[in-house]
């Protein structure tokens, strides 16, 4: 399952781990997704949305 918000489309960001010896390896920062029961088109549905959308009130919880 993709780590993306179903509302805003926010996904993981990528960067580097850098050790003290400056060894560089790839890493990723995942989005804080929560499964929430929300009202979508008048019906109650489970959606995976990021906490930013929940805090901003972009969804209506059912």
PyMOL commands that set and color helices and strands:
alter all, ss='L'
color gray80, all
select helices_A, chain A and resi 51-55
alter helices_A, ss='H'
color red, helices_A
select strands_A, chain A and resi 13-18+24-29+33-40+43-50
alter strands_A, ss='S'
color yellow, strands_A
deselect
rebuild
show_as cartoon
